[in-house]
Amino acid sequence: MKHDEKKLISGINSGSRVSLSRLISLVESDKSAIFRISDSLKRKDNDTYVVGITGPPGAGKSTLTNRLIQNLRKNNKSVAVLAVDPSSPFTGGAVLGDRIRMQEHALDDGVFIRSIGSRGDLGGLSSATSAIIKLFDTFGIDVILIETVGVGQTELDIIKISDCVLVTLVPEAGDGVQAMKAGLMEIGDIFIVNKADRGGAEKLAREVDYMISLKHSENNWSTKVILAEAENDVGTKEIISEIEKFKNFEIQRDLLDKKRVKRKLSEVETLIFQKMKFELENIKDNKKVKNIMLDVETSKIEPEKAVNMIFKLFKESL
């Protein structure tokens, strides 16, 4: 482990916001960093709760997130927000940057807001998200709000890292069809019809409620559809109350711990592929690998054979 990394770990373990910010930048830019620093991170006993906020573009996720921050702070909860934005094709950074709607919390020591680029990762998340959650947990955050980029049919990775998933929909955007079609019905623990002052909101809520009634539930949780107007802070308290009910429901039935264990096992597989990719990157400048690539370039061997040969070198280097 590098000297600077040791200083940052000491800082985050002591509650330094600067160290937290710099470590987030580190694990976002260097995918191998989490393997070096993970064992030195101290886990807190405050049981950080992760809430995922997802839904199609234009559903008002950022405004809703801002209202949730306000109400959680009134309940003396420390809050971290991880807003995953589309990446710039030029810099790789978040296109939208730190959310303008959330800047009123910039001077609040109980709130930490960070925008990160998805960097082309599928699933509406960044591959660094799990590592950043570990850092927030070490820092002692009570609630982590993760806002994804607008999701489509395959971008549903939020369920893999969240304790509770909020699916936000809006009327007048064909979201009834979107919800039925995109798999959002399968991952939502709480559904929110935002911008409920618009026409068609109650109709959409009834459609979603009907679809929920057809869904097979393994844990008997009664999924609720909440009408909200995030812009006017309408329905926010009900949403927070429902999140708390869902948390208590899973704790009482030992479902939360089981979900988290399953998540850790899934993370092992993800990290194996991440580690392998990093190690393969390390040997790409190997003279033998360069010769293999030259043989591909001159058509002496096919790409499939080249891959087998490179993997053989990779295994020999372990």
N, C-alpha and C positions, 0 to 999 in steps of 0.2 A: 504494500500500500504506500502511496506517495505521501510525502510530508504534509503537503497542503491539504490532502484529503483527511489526514488524521486531525488536523486543526479544525476542519469543517465539521467532522463527526463530533469532536469534543464540544464544538459550539452548538450544534443542534441538540445534543444530549443535555446541554445546559439551558436550552430555550432561546437560542439566538435566531432571530428572524433572518438576519443577513446570511447566516450559515445555511438555513433552510433554503433560501432563495438560490444560493450558489450551488448547493447540492442538487436541486431540481434541474438547474442548467447543466450540471455535470452529467446526470443520468440521462437527460434528454439528448445530449450531444454525443455521449460516449456510452454505448449500450453495454460495454464490458464493465463499467464502473460499479454497478450494483453487485456484481460478483465479488468485488474487492471489499466493499464497505458494509455489506449486509450483516455480517456477524458482529460488527462493532456497534450497530444501532441498538439502543436500549428501547424496549417496548414499554409503553405506559400501561397503567392499570385502568385507564378511563374508558376503555372499550369504544374506540372510534366507530361510528356508524356511517356507512357509505350509502348515499342516495343517488341513484342515477336518474337523470332527466333527459328523456329522448322524445323523438317525434319528428315529423316532416319539417322541412324548412318553412319559416314564416309562422310557426305555431306560437311564437311568443315565449320561447324557452328562456331567453336572457332576462326578459322582464319578470317572468315568474321566479327565476333564480334570485333576482334582486329582492323581490318581496319576501321570499323564504328567508333570506339572510336577515332582513329587518325583523321579522317575527321571531326567528331563532335567537337573535341577540337580545330581544326583549325577555326571553326565557333564560338569559345568562349562559347560552351555549356558545362556545367558540366554534367558528365556521371556517372551513377552507373550501374554496371554489376552484375547480379545475375545469376550465372552459376549453374544449377541444375545437379548434378552428381549422378550416381548410388551409393547407400550406401554400405559401408563395412558391410558384414554379422557379423563381429566381434565387431566393435566399433560403428557402426551406422553412422559414419562420411562419408564425401564425399570421394570416392575412388580416384579420380583424383586430388583432392585438388585444390588450386588456379591455374588457367591455366597458364602454362609456357609461352604460346605465348603472354600473356597479361602483363608479368612482366616488360616490358619496361615502363609501366605507373605507376609502384609502387610508384615512388617519386613525381607523379603529384597530387597536392592537389585538382585538378578539376576532378579526377577520383577515384571512390571507387569500388573495385572489391571484390566480395565475392562468394565463392563456398559453396553450401550447399548440403547435401545428400537428396535424394528423400525419404529415410527412408521407402521404400516399398510402398509409396503412388502411386496409379494408376494415370494416366493422364500425366505422364512425368514431374510432378511438386512436390514440397514439400507442405504439408498442411500449413507450416509457411509462404509461399510466399506472401499471401495477407497482412499479418501483417508486413512483411519486407518492402513491397511497401509503407505502411503507414509511416514507419520510414524514408525511403528515401524522401518521400514527405515532412515530417516535417523538414528534413535536408536542403531542398531547391534545390534538384537535378533537372536539366532541363529535362534530358532524362534518362529513365531506360531501359536497354537492358536485357531481360530475355532469357537466352539460356536454352532450355529444354534438357533432356536426349533424346537419339534417340527415335523417336515415331513410334508406330505401329498403328493398326486399332482403338484401344480404347483410345489411349493416346493423347487426343486432348483438354485437359483442358486449354491450353494456351489462347484460345479464350475468356475464362471467365475472364481473368485478364488484357488483353492487349487492348490498343487503336488501335494498328495496328499490324497485324500478317504477318511476312515474312516466306514464305515456301521455304526452300533451298533444291534443288535436284541436283543430279550429273548424268552424262551419264554413260553408261557401268555398271549400277547397277540395271537395271530393274525398274528404278524410274518412267518411264512412266506408267507402270502397277501399281506401288505402289501409285502414286498420284491418279489414277482413283479409286483404290480399298480401300484406307485407310481413306477416308474422308478428306484428306488434301485439296482437291479441294473446299470443302465447307467452310474452315476456312481461306484460304489465301486471304490477301488483295493485296499482291505483291508476285510474284513468281520469284525465282532466280535460274537459272541453273548455278551452280558453276563449276569450273574446265573446263571452256568453251574451253580451248585449246585442250581438249581431243576429240577424234572422237565420233560422235553421239550427240554432244551438241546441234547443230542447229536442228537436227531431234527431240530431246526431247523437245526443246523449241516450235517447231511447234505443237507437240502432246499436250503439256500442253495448248498452246494458243487455240487449237481447242476445248479441253475440257472446257476451260473457256467460249468460245463462246456458248456452249450448256447449260451452267449453268444459271439458272434464277437469275437475280440480282434485289433485292428489292429497292436498292438506286441509280441504274444507274451509279455506279462507274465503270469505264473502267479498269479492272484489267490488269496489264502489266506483261509481262515475260521479265526479264532482264538477258542477258548473262554476266557472270562475271568470273574473275579469282582473287579470294581474295588473293591468295598467292602473286600476282604481283600488287595488288591494282587496278585492272582493273574493271570498272563498279561500284566502290564504290560510287563515287560522284553521279552517276545516281540513285543509290538506295536511297541515302539520299534525293535527289531532289524529288524522287517519294513519299517517306515517308511524306515530307512536303506538297506535292500536295494533298495527301490523307487526311492529317490533315486539311488543308484548305477547302477541299471539304466537309468534315463532319461538320466542324464548320459553314460554310455558310448555310448549310441545317439543322442546329440544330440537327444533327445526333450524334455528339460526346457526348453532354450532355445526350441525351436519352440513349445512350449506357452505359454511366457511371451510370445513375440512375438504369437501368436494372441490372447492375452488382452489385450495392449495395443491391438491393432486393434479388438477388441470394445469396449474401454473408450472408445475415441474416439467410437463411435456413442452409447454411454450418456451420455457427457459432453456431446455435442452437444445431446441432448434436454434434459439438465439445464440447460445454458446457455440454451437457447431458452426454457425455462420461466421461468428467472430473469429474462431480458430482457423477456418478456411481462408478468411481474409488475410490472416497472418502468414499463411504459407504461399500466397499467390506470387510473391517475389522470389520464391524458391527457384533455384536454377533448373531443377528437374521439371517443375510445373511450367516454367517458361518454355522449355524444350517441348513439352506435351502440347502447349498452345501453338507453338510453331508448327508442329506436325499436323494440327488441325487446320491451320492457316494454309499449309501447302498440300492439303487433302491426302496426307499419308494415312491418317486415321480419322474415324468418324467421331462426332461429339460424344456419343454414348460411351465409346471406349475411353475417350479422354476423361470423362467423369469418373469411370471406374478406376482408372489409373490414379487420378488425383485423390480420390477417396482412400485408395490403398496407401498413398503417401501420408494422408491425414491420419489414418489409423496407426501407422508406424511412428508418427510424431507424438502420439499420446503417451 
